[in-house]
């Protein structure tokens, strides 16, 4: 198929992240759909990798953006001027969280949230050792990559941060490695790029107890699994624990770039001195992004979308029945559908794109299909996309 001028320029002028970009030439998007320049409609079954949790261009988000751009855009680096959108969002977040998670530092992305949290943990504890999990993913910048736990992603970028130790996710015995020299344990409440892996409540409660006993901070990364994705606003609510530092991004912006790390006032204050401006961001807490995020949070809560997650996930699991499916793992609407190999899955993904379904695989589990649609997806839409997915799976099975 011949490429448009814009597609050719994309390949020539835009830095490429792989040899096989999907090449959908986007014209516009709305709710669960993306439309290309030829008018073809695609169902976005991965919500822009967990970002568009309330759909593309939700009216509440668009209104919040328009209202804010009529007032001001960037005016000053984070932490100096009083900006109402930041304050209102921080207040709204604090009302959803335990009392000690009262202080928010806004950044621009999940990786930046990880970087800030790592610095905060080191500064507050005056320790240097970090523990994270094998096959955990926390971002692509150097610090975030250092605590991510898959060597294939890291090996060509060494040397990375020292004093990082990786332990198996969900292994209670490995928690004995947390000691008085550990600054923090950083862990995804639900492992995303590992293909949607969960741990038992007992494991998380022992992790919480061990960190407290040893004076190490517990950093919960909910960049992908937070903001309603699992059927709770925060995934840690499933396990009756509380982190010392919480990370969020992706779905919190309603399509706008934003991230944050949240902690207690006491812990966060350690970035104020020795040195002053211990952590700095120019665009963090951008007024348009924080306004959009507040609208997103209010929409999630007011439209009762989170309470519908488990029922919608169950419908996916009931409908997706095929001999080629080995297993379906999920925590709410973060789902991994496992097949025999990446090669087989790639055929399904490519065929699905042809019939108008956008899906994907996981960085550290490339034989599993990612399903993480906007939480606004309807029962009718679930039935429609599952029907098309099954057709694509059957097509791939015959080609196999």
C-alpha positions in Angstrom: 0.0 0.0 0.0 1.4 3.4 -1.0 2.2 5.8 1.8 0.9 9.4 2.0 3.3 12.3 2.0 2.8 12.7 5.8 3.5 9.1 6.4 6.7 9.3 4.3 7.7 12.4 6.3 6.9 10.6 9.5 9.4 7.9 8.6 12.0 10.4 7.5 11.7 13.2 10.0 10.4 11.6 13.2 12.7 9.5 15.4 11.6 5.9 15.1 11.2 3.7 18.2 10.9 0.4 16.2 11.2 -1.0 12.7 7.4 -1.7 12.6 5.4 1.4 13.6 1.6 0.9 13.2 1.5 3.8 10.7 -2.2 4.8 11.4 -2.4 8.3 10.0 -4.6 10.0 12.6 -7.2 12.5 11.6 -9.2 12.7 14.8 -10.4 10.7 17.8 -13.4 10.5 20.0 -14.3 8.3 22.9 -13.1 4.7 22.1 -12.4 5.4 18.4 -9.6 6.8 16.3 -10.2 7.8 12.7 -7.5 7.9 10.0 -7.2 10.4 7.2 -9.0 8.1 4.8 -12.0 7.9 7.1 -11.3 4.4 8.5 -12.5 3.9 12.1 -10.4 2.0 14.6 -11.5 0.8 18.0 -8.7 1.8 20.5 -8.6 -1.3 22.7 -5.5 -0.1 24.6 -6.5 3.5 25.3 -3.2 4.9 24.0 -1.4 2.5 26.4 -3.5 3.3 29.4 -3.8 7.0 28.9 -7.3 7.7 27.6 -9.1 6.1 30.5 -12.3 8.1 30.0 -12.0 8.0 26.2 -10.5 10.3 23.7 -11.6 13.9 24.0 -14.1 13.5 26.7 -16.4 16.6 26.7 -15.5 17.4 30.4 -11.8 17.3 29.6 -12.2 19.4 26.5 -14.2 22.0 28.5 -11.6 22.1 31.2 -8.8 22.6 28.7 -10.7 25.4 26.8 -11.5 27.2 30.1 -7.9 27.1 31.2 -6.3 28.2 27.9 -8.5 31.3 28.1 -6.8 32.2 31.4 -3.1 31.3 31.1 -0.7 28.7 30.0 2.8 28.2 31.5 3.7 31.1 33.8 6.5 29.9 36.1 8.4 26.7 37.1 6.7 24.3 39.5 6.5 25.4 43.1 6.9 29.1 42.9 3.6 30.7 41.8 0.2 29.8 43.2 -1.7 28.2 40.3 -5.3 27.3 41.0 -5.5 24.2 38.7 -2.6 22.6 40.6 -4.1 23.4 44.0 -7.5 22.1 43.1 -6.1 18.8 41.6 -3.9 18.2 44.6 -6.8 18.8 47.0 -9.0 16.4 45.0 -6.3 13.7 45.0 -5.7 14.0 48.7 -9.4 13.4 49.4 -9.1 10.0 47.6 -6.0 8.9 49.6 -5.0 8.1 53.2 -4.3 11.1 55.3 -0.5 10.8 55.1 -0.5 11.0 51.3 -1.3 14.7 51.4 1.4 16.3 49.4 1.8 16.1 45.6 4.7 16.9 43.3 3.4 17.3 39.7 5.6 16.3 36.8 5.1 15.5 33.1 5.2 11.8 32.8 5.5 8.4 34.5 9.3 8.2 34.1 9.6 11.6 35.7 7.4 10.5 38.6 9.8 7.6 39.2 12.9 9.8 39.0 11.4 12.2 41.6 10.4 9.4 43.9 13.8 7.7 43.8 15.5 11.0 44.7 13.0 11.7 47.4 13.6 8.3 49.0 17.3 8.7 49.0 17.2 12.2 50.4 14.7 11.4 53.1 16.4 8.2 54.3 20.0 9.2 53.6 20.4 5.7 52.2 21.4 4.6 48.7 20.1 1.0 48.1 17.0 0.5 46.1 15.1 -2.8 45.7 12.7 -3.4 42.8 11.2 -6.4 41.0 12.3 -8.7 38.2 10.2 -7.8 35.1 9.0 -4.6 36.8 8.7 -1.5 34.5 9.1 2.0 35.8 10.0 4.1 32.7 12.8 4.7 30.2 15.0 7.4 31.6 18.2 6.3 33.3 17.0 6.1 36.9 13.7 4.6 36.0 15.4 2.1 33.6 17.8 1.2 36.4 15.0 0.0 38.7 13.1 -1.7 35.9 13.7 -5.4 36.0 14.3 -6.8 32.5 17.8 -7.0 31.2 16.8 -7.0 27.5 15.6 -3.4 27.8 18.7 -2.3 29.8 21.8 -4.1 28.6 22.8 -1.7 25.8 22.4 1.4 28.1 24.7 0.5 30.9 26.2 1.7 33.2 23.0 2.6 35.0 22.4 3.5 38.7 24.4 1.4 41.2 23.0 -0.2 44.4 19.9 -1.6 42.7 18.8 -5.1 43.6 16.0 -7.0 41.8 13.8 -9.6 43.5 11.0 -11.9 42.3 7.6 -10.3 42.3 5.3 -12.0 44.8 8.0 -14.0 46.5 7.6 -13.5 50.3 11.0 -15.0 51.1 12.8 -12.4 49.0 11.4 -9.7 51.2 14.1 -10.7 53.7 16.6 -8.8 51.5 15.1 -5.5 52.7 17.4 -4.3 55.4 18.6 -1.2 57.3 20.5 0.0 54.3 17.5 0.0 52.0 16.3 3.4 51.0 13.1 2.2 49.3 11.4 -0.7 47.6 9.7 0.4 44.4 7.1 -2.0 43.0 4.1 -2.0 40.7 0.9 -2.8 42.5 0.1 -4.8 39.4 2.9 -5.6 37.1 2.0 -4.3 33.7 4.7 -4.9 31.1 5.3 -8.4 32.6 1.9 -9.3 31.1 -0.5 -8.3 34.0 0.9 -10.2 37.0 -0.6 -9.9 40.4 0.5 -10.9 43.9 -1.4 -12.0 46.9 -2.7 -9.6 49.6 -0.5 -11.4 52.2 2.6 -10.6 50.1 1.8 -6.9 49.9 1.0 -6.8 53.6 4.3 -8.5 54.5 6.1 -6.1 52.2 4.5 -3.1 54.0 5.4 -4.5 57.4 9.0 -5.3 56.3 9.6 -1.8 54.9 8.2 -0.2 58.1 10.4 -2.4 60.3 13.6 -1.6 58.4 12.9 2.1 57.9 12.7 1.7 54.1 10.1 3.7 52.1 7.5 1.8 50.1 7.0 3.3 46.6 4.0 1.9 44.8 4.0 2.5 41.1 0.4 3.0 39.8 1.4 4.7 36.6 -0.4 2.1 34.6 -2.7 0.4 37.1 -4.0 3.5 38.9 -6.9 5.9 38.2 -9.6 3.3 38.2 -8.0 0.8 35.8 -8.3 -2.1 38.3 -11.8 -1.5 39.6 -10.6 0.7 42.5 -9.4 4.2 42.1 -6.0 3.1 43.5 -4.9 -0.5 43.0 -3.4 -0.6 46.5 -6.9 -0.4 47.9 -7.3 -4.1 46.9 -4.6 -5.1 49.4 -5.4 -3.0 52.5 -2.0 -1.3 52.5 -0.7 2.2 52.1 2.5 3.4 50.4 4.9 6.0 51.6 5.2 7.3 48.1 2.6 6.8 45.3 3.3 7.3 41.6 0.6 8.1 39.0 0.6 9.3 35.4 -1.0 7.8 32.1 -4.7 7.7 32.8 -4.7 10.7 35.2 -4.5 13.3 32.4 -7.5 12.5 30.2 -5.1 12.6 27.2 -2.8 15.4 28.5 0.8 14.8 29.6 1.0 14.7 33.4 2.4 12.6 36.2 3.0 12.9 39.9 4.5 11.4 43.0 2.6 11.8 46.3 3.8 11.5 49.8 3.5 13.0 53.3 4.4 16.6 54.0 7.2 15.4 56.2 8.9 13.2 53.6 8.3 15.7 50.7 9.8 18.6 52.7 13.2 16.9 52.4 13.4 18.2 48.9 13.3 21.8 50.1 16.7 22.1 51.6 20.2 20.8 51.5 20.1 21.6 48.6 17.4 24.1 48.1 15.4 23.2 44.9 16.4 19.5 45.4 14.1 18.6 42.6 13.1 20.9 39.8 10.7 20.8 36.9 9.9 23.6 34.4 6.6 22.3 33.0 5.5 20.0 35.9 1.9 20.9 37.0 1.2 22.7 33.7 -2.1 24.5 34.3 -3.8 22.9 31.2 -2.7 19.4 32.2 -3.8 19.8 35.8 -7.1 21.2 34.8 -7.6 18.3 32.4 -6.6 15.8 35.2 -9.1 17.3 37.6 -11.8 16.9 35.0 -10.7 13.3 34.5 -10.8 12.5 38.2 -14.2 14.1 38.7 -15.6 12.3 35.6 -14.3 8.9 36.9 -16.0 9.4 40.2 -19.2 11.2 39.1 -20.0 8.9 36.2 -19.5 5.8 38.3 -17.1 4.3 35.8 -14.9 2.6 38.3 -17.7 0.5 39.7 -18.4 -0.8 36.2 -14.9 -2.1 35.6 -15.2 -5.6 37.1 -18.4 -6.3 35.2 -16.9 -5.2 31.9 -13.8 -7.2 32.5 -15.8 -10.3 33.2 -17.7 -9.9 30.0 -14.4 -9.8 28.1 -13.3 -13.0 29.8 -16.6 -14.7 29.0 -16.6 -13.8 25.4 -13.0 -14.4 24.6 -13.1 -18.2 24.3 -10.8 -19.8 21.7 -8.5 -22.9 21.7 -5.5 -20.7 20.9 -6.0 -18.7 24.1 -3.8 -20.2 26.8 -4.8 -17.9 29.6 -6.4 -14.5 30.4 -4.9 -12.6 33.3 -6.5 -9.4 34.6 -6.9 -7.0 37.4 -10.0 -5.1 36.3 -9.6 -3.7 32.7 -5.9 -4.3 32.6 -5.8 -7.6 30.8 -3.3 -9.9 29.3 -4.4 -12.6 26.8 -1.7 -15.2 26.4 -0.9 -17.1 23.2 1.7 -19.7 22.2 4.3 -17.2 20.8 5.0 -13.7 19.8 4.9 -14.7 16.1 1.4 -16.0 16.4 0.2 -13.0 18.4 1.8 -10.6 15.9 -0.4 -12.1 13.2 -3.5 -11.5 15.4 -2.4 -7.9 16.1 -1.8 -7.2 12.4 -5.1 -8.8 11.3 -7.0 -6.9 14.1 -5.6 -3.6 12.8 -6.8 -4.4 9.3 -10.3 -4.9 10.6 -10.2 -1.8 12.8 -9.0 -2.9 16.2 -5.9 -1.4 17.8 -4.2 -3.8 20.3 -0.7 -4.5 21.4 1.7 -6.8 23.3 3.7 -6.3 26.5 7.4 -5.3 26.7 8.4 -8.3 28.9 5.7 -10.7 27.8 5.5 -10.6 24.0 3.2 -13.6 23.6 0.4 -11.9 25.5 -2.1 -9.4 24.0 -2.7 -6.2 25.9 -6.4 -5.3 26.4 -6.9 -2.0 28.4 -9.7 -0.1 26.8 -11.2 3.2 27.9 -13.2 2.6 31.0 -16.1 4.2 29.1 -16.4 1.2 26.8 -20.0 -0.1 26.6 -21.3 -3.7 26.7 -22.3 -3.4 23.1 -18.8 -2.3 22.2 -17.2 -5.1 24.2 -19.3 -7.6 22.3 -18.4 -6.0 19.0 -14.6 -5.9 19.6 -14.5 -9.5 21.0 -16.3 -10.7 17.9 -13.7 -9.1 15.7 -10.9 -10.3 17.9 -12.1 -13.9 17.7 -12.3 -13.6 13.9 -8.7 -12.4 13.9 -7.6 -15.2 16.2 -9.3 -17.7 14.0 -7.7 -16.2 10.9 -4.3 -16.4 12.5 -4.9 -20.0 13.5 -5.6 -21.0 10.0 -2.4 -19.2 8.8 -0.3 -20.8 11.5 
